[in-house]
Amino acid sequence: MEVAVTGAGGHMGREVLAAATDREEMDVVLAVNRTAVGPVEGVDIEDESDLPRLLDERDPDVLVDFTVPDPSTRYVEACADAGVAAVVGTTGFSDSQRDVIADAAESVPVLRAANFARGVAALRRAIREAVAAVPDYDAELTETHHNRKRDAPSGTALTILDDIDDARGDADRVHGREGEQPREDGEIGVHARRAGDVTGEHELLLAGNHEVLTLTHRAESRGVFAEGALDAADWLVGRPAGEYDFEDAL
């Protein structure tokens, strides 16, 4: 399988390149970055402005993207024009950007996920069951990431909040607390922490009836996300055009 990688000079791009070059069944035929960088994992990194032309020339099977919303949206559009499947791990898209990605998915298969860790997929399943089992318990969600992460709450946290809403019905989301803030029935507290080089941690606390239940996932390396994205890419190639998520691949 021939793979293209965007944001190849960034932390996640480098992880994807490292994971892809370790897989005998994968060949990285194209890697781009917005700023000039030297080779990564023996792969030459080219200018992202040339991506549409490079996709046509190299004809990869799938593109893997972990960047930021504006360029990511352009990359998915380029994939649609070139007939290349896209796996997107970028988060923080606006509604209009998600609409652009949905339009691209009418032409090619697009798999977009806020988190490519298999453990997070298991966590989400456990959370859906837990919040349904204790519908009256207070819920507080805390996520912690490195100090360079741009969007808050994280895309994974927002996905978990949507899972809770699906199980319980829509609830008010209270982002942090300050001053006099007695808890209202049914609200969900949401807390984002940014510190050091924390890869990613998500914890849901459920409390009531004189007991506390916590469900936690901690990623200890970005490599787990890269491996999951490549698993998703392997699954996605050859699928019909449309929008998919990581649970589909699992």
N, C-alpha and C positions, 0 to 999 in steps of 0.2 A: 504494500500500500504506500502510495506517495503522498507525503504530507507537506503542507506549507505552515509556517509559524509566523505570526505577527508579534510585535513587541519583543523581538528576539533578544534585545539587549537588556530587557528588564528582568526583575527577579523571577517572575513566573515564566517568562519566555525562555530564560536559561534553563529552568527546571524542565520545561517541556522538551527542549532540544536534548538535554541530557538523557531524559527518559526515552525519547524516540530513537536516539542513536544506539541505545542499548537493546532495542528490540530488533531481532533479526528480520521480522516480517515487515518492518517499516523503513522507508527511505525518505529523508528530508531533502526535498528537491528545491525548496524555496524558503528563505527566512528574511524578514524585513524589519526595520526599526525606524523610528522617526528621527533619531540622531545617529551620527556616524559612530560605529563601533567596529572593533576588529572581529575576527572569526570567533565563534562560540562552539565548543565541542567539535572543532574542525569544520564547521559550516560557515561559509562566507555570508555576511549580513549585508543586505542591499537596502537601498532607499525606499521607504514605504510609499513615496509618491509614484513609484513605478509599478505598484502592485497590480493595477488592472492589466498592464501589458505583460507583466511577468506571469500572471495567472493564465493568460492566453498562450504564452510561449511554453511554459513548463507543464501546464495541464495537470496539476495535482488532483488527487482524489478528494482531499478534504483539507480545510484550513482550520487551525486551532488558534483561538484568539483570547488572550488575557491582557487587555490594555485598559483604556478609559472610554467612556461612552461616545464622545464625538468621533474619534477615529474608528472605533469598533463598528459604529453604524455604517461608516463609509466602506469598511472592509467587507461587511456582510452584503452590502449593495454590489460591490465588485464581484463577490462570489456568485451572486444571482446572475449577473451579466455573463460570467464566464462558465456557468454551469458547474460550480464547485460546491460541494457540501461544506457546511460550517458548524464548528463546535465553539460556543461562546461562553467563556467564564467571566466576562466583564460584568460588573454590577453598577447600579446607580443610574440606569437609563431613565429618561423622562418618558411620559406617555407618548409623545410624538415620535421619539426614537424607537420605542417598542412597536409603534405602528409601522415604521419603516422596515423593521426586522420581520414583522408579520407579512408585509408585502413581498419581501425577498423570499420568504418561505413558500410563497405560491409557485416559485420557480425551482427551488432547490430544497433539500432537507436541511433544516437548521435545528440544532440541539443547543438550547440555552439553559444554563443552570447557575444558581448562585453559589453552589458548592459541589465539588466533584469527589468528596470523600465518601466512601461507602459507609463509614461509621455515622456520618450525618444523615444519610438515607435511613439507616436503622434508627437513629435518634428521632427523626420525624415520625416514623411509624409508631414508636413507643409513646411519643408525646400525644399523638392523635388518640391512642387508646387511653392514656392516663387522664387527659383532660375530660374525656367523655365519662370515665369511671367516677371522677370526683368533680362533678359539674359546679358545685358550690364553693370549691376551694379557691382562695386567692391565688393569682398567678403573677409572677414577676420574672421577667426575662432579662438576663444580663449577657452582654457580649463584650469580649476583650480582643483587641487587635494591636498590631504594631503602630508606632506613632506616625507612620507615613500614610496610613489608610485614609482615603478621602471621604468616602460616603459613610454616614452614620444615621440610623442603625445600619449594620451590615446587611447585604443582600440575603444572607442566610437567616439573619434574625427576622427580616421582613417575611421571608417564606414561612418560618415557624409561626409567626403571628397570624399569617393567613391560615395555616393549618389549625390553629386554636379557634379562629373564627368559624372555620368550617365545622368544627366539632361542637362549638358552644353557641354560635351566633355572634354577630358583630359586637365588639366591645370597644369602649373608649380606651385609647392608648395614651398613657400618661408618660411623657418622656422626662425622667428625672423628677425630683421633688425639691422644693425649697419653701421655707416659711411654714405657715399653717396649711397643711395638706392632708386632712383626714381622708382615709381611703374610701372611695365610693364603691358600692356594690357592683360587681361585674367588670370593673376596670382592669386593665393589664398594665403593670408598670414596666417600662422599657428603659434600660440603662446601657449606655455605650461607654466603654473605657478604651483609651488609647495610650499605650505605654511601651517603651523599649522595642524589642524585636519579637513580640508575641505573635506567633503564626496565626492563631485563631482559637478562641474558646467560646462556647455557648452553653449557658446554664438556664434551665427553667426550674423555678421554685414554685411548688404548689403547697399551700399551707391551709389547714383548717382542722376542726375536730381534734384539737390538741395533738396534731402530728404534722410532720414536714416531709415532703417527698421532693428530691432534686434529681434532675436528669441532665447529664453533662456530657459534652463531647469536647475533646481537646486535640487539636492537630499539632504534632510536634515537628513537622517538616512540611515545607511547601511541595515536596516531592509527591505527597499523597494526592494532592490536587492534580498534578501533572499526570500521574499514572491513571487517575480516574478519567481525566479528559481524553487521554489516548484510548482507554477502553471504550469510551463513548464514541470516539472517532471510528474505531474499528467496527462498532455496531452500526453506526450511521450510514457508512458508505454503501450505496446500492439501495437505500430506502427511498420510497416515494417522496416527492416534495411535500413539505409540511413542517409544523413546529413540533418538536419533541423536547422532553426533559430527561434528566439523568435517571429517574426512576423507570422510564421506558427502557433505557438501555440495561438496567439491572434486572 
